[in-house]
Amino acid sequence: MREIERVKESVAKKKIPAVYLWYGEDRFLIQEALKVLKSFYFISDPSGSGIEVVSAKELSPIAIVERANTMSFFANRLVVVDEVTYFQDGQTADLEPFLNYFSNPNPSTCLLFLAESVHKGRKFYKAIVKGGEVLEFCAPKRPQEWLAWVQSELKARGKSMETQVAIQFIDWAGHHTGVLSQELDKLMIFTGDRQTITEEDIAVISTRTIEASVFDLLDAVANRSSTKALRTLHEVLLDEHPLKVLAMLVRQVRLLLGCNALRERGGNVVEAPSLLGISPFEAQKLWQQSVKLSSKQLSKALSECLKTDLALKTSGGDPGLLLEMMIVRFCNE
């Protein structure tokens, strides 16, 4: 069950944990779940006076516990503690007030901690697990997980896509839940009462990421198709500054070189995310693309990128033309 579904279930059953810890790198998913949780408190108090958001960086544990113990006129309170740093090395706050509170929390208050990451070995974490509930919010990692997430979001909006169209939508709009959600909202408005979203709808409405365009550009280079590569470059330059496009190309080439180096030493795609600092989904795509481009070609391409970068910053020549010349040289390697 998705974390947000667990929150919805708690709200529906009116069984909100007295102590909550939500963590993970996907801030969008956390904020969406927070909207759901807040809805429970807005029912009894539309003004939201029973909801308080504080920062762990600004308030001491003692002060936060005092707020959690404060009684509300509307019976139920939600105290959200954001920017939690209690799991970081070197943190100096005295957490004993929390440990005491967790053993006997105020039943009319939900004390919610929001953190980017946690340390499961810490006493603080173990105390929350024992006395409350912990949810991890992380973005999908594998292609099938992204597909399932998009299909779930479509269902919630009363829309649908064919599987291949959904895959194209993810490739087109990128791998960020917040961005994908916004694009789905745009598509929902655009399609009106029509249930099925098509490939044509996506092409008209959705904003294509520069990462997706750069990937296609290098695919065209790998296939020695200068016509397609230049067409893709022109499309990207309509929305992005030449220096940003070049920076993305440099990043992609370096990652492809990293994939080839990993392959040459007997490694596999499973190792790529941690070694290259990328997501598993991006690793899969890069790994497949790197097969088409040798390390020699990529090294020359990187050298061309650096020469073009210097020319863009010093020669005063037309940026678009300089990038075009670089792409043509890529295709002729």
C-alpha positions as CSV (number, residue, x, y, z in Angstrom):
1,M,0.0,0.0,0.0
2,R,1.3,3.4,-0.9
3,E,2.1,5.6,2.1
4,I,-0.5,8.2,1.3
5,E,-3.1,5.4,1.2
6,R,-2.2,4.4,4.7
7,V,-2.7,8.1,5.8
8,K,-6.1,8.2,4.0
9,E,-7.1,5.0,5.8
10,S,-6.1,6.4,9.2
11,V,-8.2,9.6,8.4
12,A,-11.2,7.5,7.2
13,K,-11.1,5.4,10.4
14,K,-10.4,8.5,12.5
15,K,-7.4,6.6,14.0
16,I,-4.5,9.1,13.8
17,P,-1.3,8.0,15.6
18,A,-0.4,10.2,18.5
19,V,3.2,10.1,17.2
20,Y,4.2,10.0,13.5
21,L,7.5,10.1,11.7
22,W,7.5,10.6,8.0
23,Y,10.7,10.7,6.0
24,G,12.1,10.3,2.5
25,E,13.6,12.2,-0.4
26,D,10.3,12.8,-2.1
27,R,9.0,16.0,-0.6
28,F,6.1,16.2,-3.0
29,L,4.6,12.9,-1.8
30,I,5.1,14.0,1.8
31,Q,3.2,17.3,1.2
32,E,0.4,15.4,-0.5
33,A,0.0,13.1,2.4
34,L,0.1,16.1,4.8
35,K,-2.8,17.6,2.9
36,V,-4.8,14.4,3.6
37,L,-3.8,14.4,7.2
38,K,-4.8,18.1,7.7
39,S,-8.2,17.4,6.2
40,F,-9.0,15.4,9.3
41,Y,-8.5,18.5,11.5
42,F,-10.3,20.9,9.2
43,I,-13.5,18.9,9.6
44,S,-13.8,19.9,13.3
45,D,-12.1,23.3,12.8
46,P,-12.3,24.8,9.3
47,S,-10.1,27.7,10.5
48,G,-7.1,25.3,11.0
49,S,-6.3,26.8,14.4
50,G,-5.6,23.3,15.8
51,I,-2.8,22.8,13.3
52,E,0.7,24.2,14.1
53,V,3.8,23.8,12.0
54,V,7.2,24.4,13.8
55,S,10.8,24.0,12.8
56,A,13.1,21.6,14.7
57,K,15.9,24.1,14.0
58,E,14.1,26.9,15.8
59,L,12.4,25.2,18.7
60,S,13.9,23.0,21.4
61,P,12.4,19.6,22.2
62,I,11.1,20.9,25.5
63,A,9.2,23.7,23.7
64,I,7.8,21.3,21.1
65,V,6.6,18.9,23.8
66,E,4.9,21.8,25.5
67,R,3.0,22.5,22.3
68,A,2.0,18.9,21.9
69,N,0.6,18.9,25.4
70,T,-1.4,22.0,24.9
71,M,-5.1,21.3,24.8
72,S,-7.2,22.6,22.0
73,F,-10.7,24.1,22.1
74,F,-11.6,21.8,19.2
75,A,-10.3,18.7,21.0
76,N,-7.8,17.6,18.3
77,R,-4.5,19.1,17.5
78,L,-1.8,18.5,14.9
79,V,1.7,19.6,15.6
80,V,4.1,19.3,12.6
81,V,7.8,19.4,13.3
82,D,9.6,20.2,10.1
83,E,13.3,20.2,9.2
84,V,14.1,17.4,11.7
85,T,17.8,17.1,12.3
86,Y,17.8,14.7,15.2
87,F,19.2,11.9,13.1
88,Q,22.2,13.8,11.8
89,D,25.7,13.2,13.2
90,G,26.7,15.9,15.6
91,Q,23.2,17.0,16.6
92,T,23.3,18.5,20.1
93,A,19.6,18.8,21.1
94,D,18.6,17.0,24.3
95,L,16.0,14.5,23.1
96,E,15.0,13.2,26.5
97,P,11.8,15.3,26.6
98,F,10.7,13.5,23.5
99,L,11.5,10.1,24.8
100,N,9.4,10.8,27.9
101,Y,6.6,12.2,25.9
102,F,6.5,9.1,23.5
103,S,5.9,6.8,26.5
104,N,2.7,8.8,27.4
105,P,1.7,11.1,24.5
106,N,-1.3,13.5,24.6
107,P,-4.1,11.4,23.0
108,S,-5.7,14.6,21.5
109,T,-2.6,15.6,19.7
110,C,-0.8,14.1,16.7
111,L,2.9,15.0,16.9
112,L,4.3,14.6,13.4
113,F,8.0,14.7,12.6
114,L,9.2,15.3,9.0
115,A,12.7,14.3,8.1
116,E,14.7,13.8,4.9
117,S,16.5,10.8,6.2
118,V,16.7,8.7,9.4
119,H,19.1,6.6,11.4
120,K,17.2,3.5,12.4
121,G,19.8,2.6,15.1
122,R,19.2,5.8,17.1
123,K,17.2,5.7,20.3
124,F,15.0,8.5,19.0
125,Y,13.9,6.4,16.0
126,K,13.3,3.2,18.1
127,A,11.2,5.1,20.5
128,I,8.9,6.4,17.8
129,V,8.6,2.9,16.3
130,K,7.6,1.6,19.7
131,G,5.1,4.4,20.5
132,G,3.9,5.6,17.1
133,E,4.1,5.0,13.4
134,V,6.8,5.5,10.8
135,L,6.2,6.0,7.1
136,E,8.9,6.3,4.4
137,F,8.1,8.4,1.3
138,C,10.3,7.5,-1.6
139,A,9.8,8.0,-5.3
140,P,9.4,4.9,-7.6
141,K,12.7,3.5,-8.7
142,R,12.2,0.8,-11.3
143,P,10.3,1.3,-14.6
144,Q,7.4,-0.9,-13.5
145,E,7.1,1.1,-10.3
146,W,6.9,4.4,-12.2
147,L,4.3,2.9,-14.5
148,A,2.3,1.7,-11.6
149,W,2.5,5.1,-9.9
150,V,1.3,6.9,-13.0
151,Q,-1.5,4.4,-13.5
152,S,-2.6,4.9,-9.9
153,E,-2.6,8.7,-10.3
154,L,-4.6,8.4,-13.5
155,K,-7.2,6.2,-11.8
156,A,-7.5,8.8,-9.0
157,R,-8.3,11.4,-11.7
158,G,-10.8,9.2,-13.6
159,K,-8.4,9.0,-16.6
160,S,-6.5,6.2,-18.3
161,M,-3.6,5.7,-20.7
162,E,-2.5,2.7,-22.7
163,T,0.7,1.2,-21.2
164,Q,2.9,2.3,-24.1
165,V,1.5,5.9,-23.9
166,A,2.1,6.0,-20.1
167,I,5.7,4.8,-20.7
168,Q,6.2,7.6,-23.3
169,F,4.6,10.1,-20.9
170,I,7.1,9.2,-18.1
171,D,10.1,9.4,-20.6
172,W,8.7,12.8,-21.9
173,A,8.0,14.5,-18.6
174,G,10.7,13.1,-16.4
175,H,11.0,11.1,-13.2
176,H,9.8,13.6,-10.5
177,T,6.5,12.8,-8.9
178,G,5.6,16.5,-8.4
179,V,6.2,17.4,-12.1
180,L,4.4,14.3,-13.3
181,S,1.4,15.1,-11.1
182,Q,1.3,18.7,-12.5
183,E,1.4,17.4,-16.0
184,L,-1.4,14.9,-15.3
185,D,-3.5,17.8,-14.0
186,K,-2.9,19.7,-17.2
187,L,-3.8,16.7,-19.3
188,M,-7.0,16.2,-17.2
189,I,-8.2,19.7,-18.0
190,F,-7.2,19.5,-21.6
191,T,-9.0,16.2,-22.3
192,G,-12.2,17.3,-20.4
193,D,-14.8,14.5,-20.3
194,R,-12.7,12.2,-22.5
195,Q,-11.4,9.4,-20.3
196,T,-8.5,8.1,-22.4
197,I,-5.3,10.3,-22.7
198,T,-3.5,9.8,-26.0
199,E,0.0,10.2,-27.3
200,E,-1.2,13.2,-29.2
201,D,-2.5,14.9,-26.0
202,I,0.9,14.5,-24.4
203,A,2.7,16.0,-27.4
204,V,0.4,19.0,-27.3
205,I,0.2,19.7,-23.6
206,S,3.1,18.2,-21.7
207,T,6.4,19.9,-21.3
208,R,9.3,17.8,-22.3
209,T,12.3,17.7,-20.0
210,I,15.7,18.7,-21.3
211,E,17.0,15.3,-20.0
212,A,14.7,13.5,-22.3
213,S,15.7,15.6,-25.3
214,V,19.4,15.2,-24.6
215,F,18.9,11.5,-24.4
216,D,17.2,11.5,-27.9
217,L,19.9,13.7,-29.2
218,L,22.6,11.3,-28.2
219,D,20.6,8.4,-29.5
220,A,20.6,10.1,-32.9
221,V,24.4,10.6,-32.6
222,A,24.8,6.9,-31.9
223,N,22.8,6.1,-35.0
224,R,24.9,8.6,-37.0
225,S,21.7,10.6,-37.9
226,S,22.9,14.2,-38.1
227,T,19.5,15.3,-39.4
228,K,17.6,13.9,-36.4
229,A,20.2,15.1,-34.0
230,L,20.2,18.7,-35.4
231,R,16.4,18.7,-35.4
232,T,16.3,17.6,-31.7
233,L,19.0,20.2,-30.9
234,H,16.9,23.0,-32.5
235,E,13.8,21.9,-30.5
236,V,15.8,22.0,-27.2
237,L,17.3,25.4,-28.0
238,L,13.8,26.9,-28.4
239,D,13.4,26.6,-24.6
240,E,16.8,26.3,-23.1
241,H,20.0,28.4,-23.0
242,P,22.9,26.9,-25.1
243,L,25.2,26.7,-22.1
244,K,22.6,24.7,-20.2
245,V,22.2,22.3,-23.1
246,L,25.9,21.9,-23.3
247,A,26.1,21.3,-19.6
248,M,23.5,18.5,-19.9
249,L,25.4,17.0,-22.8
250,V,28.6,16.9,-20.8
251,R,26.8,15.3,-17.9
252,Q,25.3,12.6,-20.2
253,V,28.5,11.9,-21.9
254,R,30.3,11.5,-18.6
255,L,27.7,9.1,-17.3
256,L,27.9,7.1,-20.4
257,L,31.6,6.9,-20.0
258,G,31.0,5.7,-16.4
259,C,28.7,3.0,-17.7
260,N,31.3,1.8,-20.2
261,A,34.0,1.8,-17.6
262,L,31.8,-0.2,-15.2
263,R,31.0,-2.7,-18.0
264,E,34.7,-3.1,-18.9
265,R,35.6,-4.1,-15.4
266,G,32.9,-6.7,-15.2
267,G,30.3,-4.6,-13.4
268,N,26.6,-4.5,-14.1
269,V,23.7,-2.0,-14.3
270,V,22.7,-2.8,-10.7
271,E,25.9,-1.1,-9.4
272,A,25.5,2.0,-11.6
273,P,23.1,4.0,-9.4
274,S,25.3,4.1,-6.3
275,L,28.6,4.5,-8.3
276,L,27.3,7.2,-10.6
277,G,24.9,8.9,-8.3
278,I,21.8,8.4,-10.5
279,S,18.4,6.7,-10.1
280,P,17.9,3.0,-11.0
281,F,15.6,4.1,-13.8
282,E,18.1,6.5,-15.4
283,A,20.8,3.8,-15.0
284,Q,18.8,1.4,-17.0
285,K,18.4,3.9,-19.9
286,L,22.0,5.0,-19.8
287,W,23.3,1.4,-19.7
288,Q,21.3,0.5,-22.8
289,Q,22.5,3.7,-24.6
290,S,26.1,3.2,-23.6
291,V,26.2,0.0,-25.6
292,K,25.8,2.0,-28.8
293,L,28.7,4.4,-28.1
294,S,32.3,3.3,-27.5
295,S,34.5,4.8,-24.9
296,K,36.7,6.2,-27.7
297,Q,33.7,8.0,-29.2
298,L,32.6,9.3,-25.9
299,S,36.0,10.6,-25.0
300,K,36.2,12.5,-28.3
301,A,32.7,13.8,-27.7
302,L,33.7,15.0,-24.2
303,S,36.7,16.8,-25.7
304,E,34.5,18.4,-28.3
305,C,32.1,19.6,-25.5
306,L,35.0,21.2,-23.7
307,K,36.2,23.0,-26.8
308,T,32.7,24.2,-27.6
309,D,32.3,25.4,-24.0
310,L,35.4,27.5,-24.4
311,A,34.3,28.8,-27.7
312,L,30.8,29.8,-26.3
313,K,32.4,31.7,-23.5
314,T,35.2,33.4,-25.4
315,S,34.7,33.6,-29.2
316,G,31.6,35.6,-29.4
317,G,30.3,33.3,-32.1
318,D,26.7,32.3,-32.6
319,P,25.9,29.8,-29.8
320,G,23.4,27.8,-31.8
321,L,25.8,27.4,-34.7
322,L,28.7,26.3,-32.4
323,L,26.5,23.6,-30.9
324,E,25.3,22.5,-34.4
325,M,28.9,22.2,-35.6
326,M,29.7,20.1,-32.5
327,I,26.8,17.8,-33.1
328,V,27.8,17.3,-36.7
329,R,31.3,16.3,-35.6
330,F,29.8,13.9,-33.1
331,C,27.8,12.2,-35.8
332,N,30.8,11.9,-38.1
333,E,33.0,10.3,-35.4
